[in-house]
Amino acid sequence: DSTNGNAYAARGLDKYQLKDFTGAIEDYNKAIKLIPNYGEVYDLRGIAKGELGDKKGSCEDFNKAYELGFNEAFKLIEKFCLEEEKK
């Protein structure tokens, strides 16, 4: 269903687990477009971006996830983003 953001999020997770990080990001983008306040998907997209070496994009997504109330994202912000900000 092309209007179901949850379906895109689930398919993105499947693609991530298959190490298709680009495909996962594409599905997460579609999920976010349909459900803009979907903090957990920002977090998942950030993880996939990190796998592709996009640290800046990854941290932007972690911060957006946290801003939207997905508090689990803070652990990733601490681990991957705060050290960079100190430099």
Phi, psi and omega in degrees: 000115185288359178249009184254099180299325179295324179294318177296320179297317180294318179293324176299319177296320176299315180295321178300314182296335176272006181066023172267075187293322178295316178296322178297315180299318178301316179290322177296322177301317179294319179298316181293323178298321181279328180228082188299337182261024185275080186304320182297326180287326173301318179298312180298319179295322177299320178296316179296319177299320177299321178298332179268004177087010180268077184295319180298311179297323179298311181294323176300317179292319178300317180295320178295318178301315180295318178301325181276004175099006177273086189296336179299337180297336183298327178300320179287324176299313179299316186287319190248342191246324186294323178299320180296321181293333181286339184283000000 
